[in-house]
Amino acid sequence: MDKLINDFSFGLFFWALIIFVGLVLLLKKFAWKPILDAVNTREEGIRNALLSAENAKKEMQNLKSDNEKLLADARAERESMLKEAREIKEKMILDAKTEAQVQGEKMISQAKAAITAEKNAAMAELKNQVSSLSLEIAEKVLRDELSNKDSQAKLVEKMLGDAKLN
């Protein structure tokens, strides 16, 4: 270090200083300005990118909340549709049961009516058979009674006596 101090020359220092200052001025004019502009442009780009990222983040949050709202609405609508479907199913089952009960009651009343009609027809036929048999029996009894002349005369007198009383 002593050698540098002992060999110091003002001329060399002066020219080195002028070259250094010229170099700094040249760098300032041609290099620093474009470098600083590039750095500022880059800084502005980074700032814009951060703002864009922040805006995108906010937009994503908004979209997420919108999606959650849409999902909640869709779930509510699905639940509403399922509830409505259940109600329709229950109504259809109830209507089917009611219709089946009405049809059953109708069939029972028709069967009862058919049974009553059959019973009445059987009773009428039975009455006809009983009256037919009664007439045959009465006819046979009368023939037996009327085969004899004395019995015939008694019967005619009895009938005449009954007819006068009425």
HUSUL-V98537 format. One record per helix or strand of 2 or more residues. SS is the DSSP state (hx for helix, st for strand). FROM is the first residue (numbers start at 1). LEN is the number of residues. If there is no record, write none. Layout:
ss:SS from:FROM len:LEN
ss:SS from:FROM len:LEN
This chain:
ss:hx from:2 len:5
ss:hx from:10 len:137
ss:hx from:149 len:17
